[in-house]
Amino acid sequence: MTDESERQLGCGLESLAPLLKWPGGKRVLLPALRAHLPDSYNRYYEPFLGGAALFLSLRPASASLSDTNSDLINCYRCVRDCPSRVIRSLQGLPNNEDAYLLVRTWRPRKRAERAARIIYLASLSFNGIYRVNRKGEFNVPYGHKSSVDVVQAERIMSMSRALEGASLSCSDFEEAVSAAVPGDLVYMDPPYTVTHGRNGFLKYNSRIFSWGDQERLARVARDLAGRGCHVLVTNACHPSIRELYTGMTLITVTRHSRMAASPKHRGRVSELIISNLA
C-alpha cells in the first residue's frame, strides 16, 4: 500500500466516534466495510450521511457529504464552520428532564442553536438516538443520563477539524453523486430496516425509502461503476435487494440488532455490502 493510499484510508489520523447516533448507523460494520474498500481513491462521496461513521473512520482529505435532512446538514455545517458558537449554545442547556422536554419543543431560529438542539437531544434521549415522527417532530423520551456532558467541547472541536476538507449539501442522493469521476469512492447507505421478514419487507420499507428509490439507487450504483468509480452500498439482506444488484459483488454480514429497547429482544440480523470490487 502506498503512502498516498495510507493517507486516504485514514492511517495515522485520529479515529473519531460519531457525534450523533443516527438510525441505521454503521459503526458496528466498520471493520467489514473497510475490508472491502479500494487501496486508494480520489474524492469520497457519501450521500446518506447520517452519523457519518465511515467518513469519520476514513478521514479522507477530500469529501462530498450530503443528506436530505436539512437539520442534520445544518448541524454539521455549524460544527465545521462555527464550533465555538455551538458549544456556547450547549453550555446554556442543563441536563435534566424538565429542560430536555423544553428543548424538545424548542424551535430556534439561529443556525448554531439549531445545531446545539440536535446534539443535546441525541446525547440525552433514551437509547441515545435522534429520531423524528412523520410530522418531523422529535419524539424520543428523556434517557435519564445525568452524568452525560451535553457540551462535549472536545468532541465538537475534533469533529470540526474532521469536516474541514468536506463539502456539505442537502440534496437527493442522485444529485449528490452526479459529479463523481473515475477513481472516486462512493458509499451509499440508504434508509432501510432489517427486522421485517419477507412478507412485510417491501411494505414496511416503502415508508422510509420507496421501492422506486431502491431501483433508482441500484441504477445509480451501476452507472457510477460504469464510469470507473469505486462503489460501496449497504442495504437489507433480502432477495428483492439481491436481484437489483445481480452481477455485483454481494457480501452478507451479520450483527446484533441494537434497536430494541430490551437487550433480550435484540437478535442477530443480516445485511448486505454491495460493491463493484471483486
LOTI-646534 format. One record per residue (C-alpha): residue in one letter; chain; x, y, z. Coordinates in steps of 0.25 Angstrom, whole numbers, plus 5000, padded with zeros to 4 digits. Each point is the difference from the previous one (the first is absolute). Layout:
<pts>
A, A, X, Y, Z
...
</pts>
This chain:
<pts>
M, A, 5000, 5000, 5000
T, A, 5006, 5014, 4996
D, A, 5002, 5012, 5009
E, A, 4988, 5007, 4993
S, A, 4991, 4988, 5002
E, A, 5003, 4999, 5015
R, A, 4997, 5015, 5001
Q, A, 4987, 4998, 4993
L, A, 4996, 4988, 5008
G, A, 5002, 5009, 5013
C, A, 5012, 4993, 5005
G, A, 5007, 5008, 5011
L, A, 4988, 5009, 5001
E, A, 4991, 5002, 5013
S, A, 4989, 4990, 5000
L, A, 4987, 5006, 5003
A, A, 4987, 4995, 5005
P, A, 4988, 5006, 4994
L, A, 4995, 5013, 5007
L, A, 4985, 4995, 4998
K, A, 4994, 4987, 5001
W, A, 4992, 4999, 4988
P, A, 4989, 4989, 4996
G, A, 5007, 4990, 4991
G, A, 5014, 5004, 5004
K, A, 5012, 4991, 4995
R, A, 5010, 5001, 5011
V, A, 4999, 4985, 5004
L, A, 5002, 4996, 4985
L, A, 5013, 5009, 4998
P, A, 5010, 4988, 5000
A, A, 4991, 4993, 4989
L, A, 4999, 5013, 4992
R, A, 5014, 5003, 5001
A, A, 5004, 4986, 4995
H, A, 4993, 5003, 4987
L, A, 5006, 5014, 4997
P, A, 5010, 5002, 4988
D, A, 5014, 5002, 5004
S, A, 5000, 5014, 4995
Y, A, 4989, 5010, 4995
N, A, 4999, 5015, 4997
R, A, 4987, 5007, 5005
Y, A, 4991, 4994, 5010
Y, A, 4985, 5001, 4998
E, A, 4989, 4996, 5011
P, A, 4986, 5005, 4996
F, A, 4993, 4993, 5012
L, A, 5009, 5006, 5011
G, A, 4992, 4998, 5013
G, A, 5010, 4998, 5011
A, A, 5012, 5000, 4990
A, A, 5007, 4988, 5006
L, A, 5007, 4995, 4988
F, A, 5005, 5014, 4997
L, A, 5005, 5002, 5014
S, A, 5007, 4987, 4999
L, A, 5007, 5003, 4987
R, A, 5002, 5015, 5002
P, A, 5002, 5003, 4984
A, A, 5007, 5012, 4996
S, A, 4989, 5004, 4990
A, A, 4986, 4996, 5002
S, A, 4986, 5004, 4995
L, A, 4989, 4997, 5011
S, A, 4985, 5001, 4999
D, A, 4987, 4996, 5006
T, A, 4985, 5004, 4998
N, A, 4999, 5004, 5015
S, A, 5002, 5015, 5000
D, A, 5002, 5001, 5015
L, A, 5010, 4989, 5000
I, A, 5008, 5007, 4989
N, A, 4999, 5014, 5007
C, A, 5005, 4993, 5013
Y, A, 5013, 4995, 4992
R, A, 5002, 5013, 4993
C, A, 4999, 5008, 5013
V, A, 5010, 4990, 5007
R, A, 5009, 5002, 4988
D, A, 4999, 5015, 4999
C, A, 4997, 5006, 5014
P, A, 5002, 4989, 5010
S, A, 5002, 5010, 5012
R, A, 4986, 5005, 4997
V, A, 4994, 4986, 5001
I, A, 5008, 4998, 5013
R, A, 4995, 5013, 5006
S, A, 4986, 4996, 4997
L, A, 5001, 4987, 5006
Q, A, 5006, 5006, 5013
G, A, 4987, 5006, 5003
L, A, 4992, 4987, 4999
P, A, 4999, 4993, 5014
N, A, 5000, 4984, 5000
N, A, 4986, 4997, 5007
E, A, 4987, 4995, 4995
D, A, 4992, 5014, 5001
A, A, 5011, 5006, 4992
Y, A, 5000, 4989, 4990
L, A, 4985, 5001, 4998
L, A, 5001, 5015, 4997
V, A, 5011, 4998, 4990
R, A, 4992, 4989, 4993
T, A, 4990, 5010, 4997
W, A, 5010, 5012, 4998
R, A, 5000, 5005, 4985
P, A, 5012, 5009, 5000
R, A, 5003, 5009, 4988
K, A, 5015, 5002, 5001
R, A, 5008, 4989, 4993
A, A, 5010, 4998, 5011
E, A, 4988, 4998, 5010
R, A, 4993, 4990, 4991
A, A, 5013, 4992, 4999
A, A, 5001, 5000, 5015
R, A, 4986, 4995, 5002
I, A, 5003, 4988, 4991
I, A, 5012, 4997, 5008
Y, A, 4994, 5002, 5013
L, A, 4988, 4991, 4997
A, A, 5008, 4989, 4994
S, A, 5009, 5000, 5012
L, A, 4989, 4999, 5010
S, A, 4989, 4992, 4994
F, A, 4996, 4986, 5003
N, A, 5010, 4990, 4993
G, A, 5008, 5013, 4996
I, A, 4993, 5001, 4986
Y, A, 4995, 5012, 4992
R, A, 4986, 4996, 4994
V, A, 4988, 5008, 4995
N, A, 4986, 4995, 4996
R, A, 4993, 5002, 4987
K, A, 4997, 5015, 5004
G, A, 5015, 5002, 5002
E, A, 4998, 5002, 5015
F, A, 5011, 4994, 5009
N, A, 4993, 4990, 5009
V, A, 5010, 4992, 5008
P, A, 4998, 5001, 5015
Y, A, 5011, 5004, 5010
G, A, 5011, 4990, 5002
H, A, 5003, 5004, 5015
K, A, 5015, 5000, 4997
S, A, 5003, 5011, 5011
S, A, 5015, 4997, 4998
V, A, 5001, 5004, 4985
D, A, 5007, 5012, 4997
V, A, 4991, 5007, 4990
V, A, 5010, 5010, 4996
Q, A, 5011, 4990, 4994
A, A, 5009, 5011, 4996
E, A, 5012, 4991, 4997
R, A, 4991, 4991, 4991
I, A, 4994, 5012, 4993
M, A, 5014, 5006, 4997
S, A, 5005, 4987, 4995
M, A, 4988, 4998, 4991
S, A, 5002, 5015, 4995
R, A, 5014, 4996, 4996
A, A, 4996, 4987, 4993
L, A, 4990, 5008, 4992
E, A, 5010, 5011, 4995
G, A, 5002, 4994, 4986
A, A, 4986, 4996, 4998
S, A, 4988, 5006, 4992
L, A, 4987, 4998, 5006
S, A, 4987, 5001, 4993
C, A, 4985, 4997, 5002
S, A, 4996, 4992, 4987
D, A, 4995, 4988, 4994
F, A, 5010, 4988, 4999
E, A, 5000, 5000, 4985
E, A, 5003, 5015, 4999
A, A, 5010, 4999, 5011
V, A, 5009, 4990, 4993
S, A, 4998, 5005, 4986
A, A, 5014, 5007, 4999
A, A, 5007, 4987, 5004
V, A, 5011, 4996, 4990
P, A, 5009, 4988, 4998
G, A, 5008, 4996, 5012
D, A, 4990, 5007, 5010
L, A, 4994, 4991, 5012
V, A, 4985, 5001, 5001
Y, A, 4994, 4994, 5013
M, A, 4985, 4999, 5000
D, A, 4992, 4996, 5012
P, A, 4985, 5002, 4998
P, A, 4990, 4999, 5011
Y, A, 4994, 4986, 5002
T, A, 4996, 4991, 5011
V, A, 5006, 4986, 5002
T, A, 4989, 4995, 5010
H, A, 4989, 4997, 4991
G, A, 4998, 4986, 4993
R, A, 4998, 4997, 4986
N, A, 4985, 5003, 5000
G, A, 5001, 5014, 5007
F, A, 5013, 5004, 4994
L, A, 4996, 5008, 4988
K, A, 4987, 5006, 5006
Y, A, 5008, 5005, 5013
N, A, 5012, 5005, 4993
S, A, 4992, 5008, 4990
R, A, 4996, 5009, 5011
I, A, 5014, 5004, 5002
F, A, 5007, 4999, 4986
S, A, 4991, 4996, 4989
W, A, 5002, 4988, 4991
G, A, 5001, 5010, 4988
D, A, 5011, 5006, 5007
Q, A, 5007, 4987, 5003
E, A, 4999, 4997, 4985
R, A, 5006, 5014, 4997
L, A, 5011, 4998, 5010
A, A, 5004, 4987, 4993
R, A, 5000, 5007, 4987
V, A, 5009, 5011, 5005
A, A, 5009, 4990, 5006
R, A, 5002, 4993, 4987
D, A, 5002, 5013, 4993
L, A, 5010, 5004, 5009
A, A, 5007, 4987, 4999
G, A, 5000, 5001, 4985
R, A, 5006, 5014, 5001
G, A, 5012, 4994, 5007
C, A, 4996, 5004, 5014
H, A, 5002, 4991, 5012
V, A, 4986, 4996, 5006
L, A, 4996, 4995, 5013
V, A, 4986, 4999, 5004
T, A, 4994, 4994, 5013
N, A, 4985, 4995, 5000
A, A, 4991, 4990, 5006
C, A, 5003, 4985, 4997
H, A, 4988, 4997, 4993
P, A, 4997, 4992, 4986
S, A, 4994, 5012, 4994
I, A, 5012, 5009, 5003
R, A, 5009, 4989, 4995
E, A, 4993, 5000, 4987
L, A, 5002, 5014, 4998
Y, A, 5015, 4999, 5001
T, A, 5002, 4987, 4992
G, A, 5014, 4999, 4994
M, A, 5007, 5009, 5011
T, A, 5007, 4994, 5012
L, A, 4990, 4997, 5011
I, A, 5006, 4998, 5014
T, A, 4991, 4995, 5012
V, A, 5003, 5005, 5014
T, A, 4993, 4997, 5013
R, A, 5000, 5009, 5012
H, A, 4992, 5001, 5013
S, A, 4988, 5009, 4999
R, A, 5001, 5012, 5009
M, A, 4986, 5006, 4997
A, A, 4991, 4993, 5010
A, A, 4999, 5007, 5014
S, A, 5003, 4987, 5008
P, A, 5013, 4992, 4997
K, A, 4992, 4987, 5000
H, A, 4993, 5004, 4988
R, A, 5012, 5004, 4992
G, A, 5003, 4988, 4991
R, A, 5010, 4998, 4988
V, A, 4996, 5007, 4987
S, A, 5007, 4999, 4986
E, A, 5003, 5011, 4991
L, A, 5006, 5001, 4986
I, A, 5013, 5007, 4996
I, A, 4999, 5002, 4985
S, A, 5013, 5004, 4992
N, A, 5005, 5001, 4986
L, A, 5014, 4995, 5005
A, A, 5003, 4985, 4999
</pts>
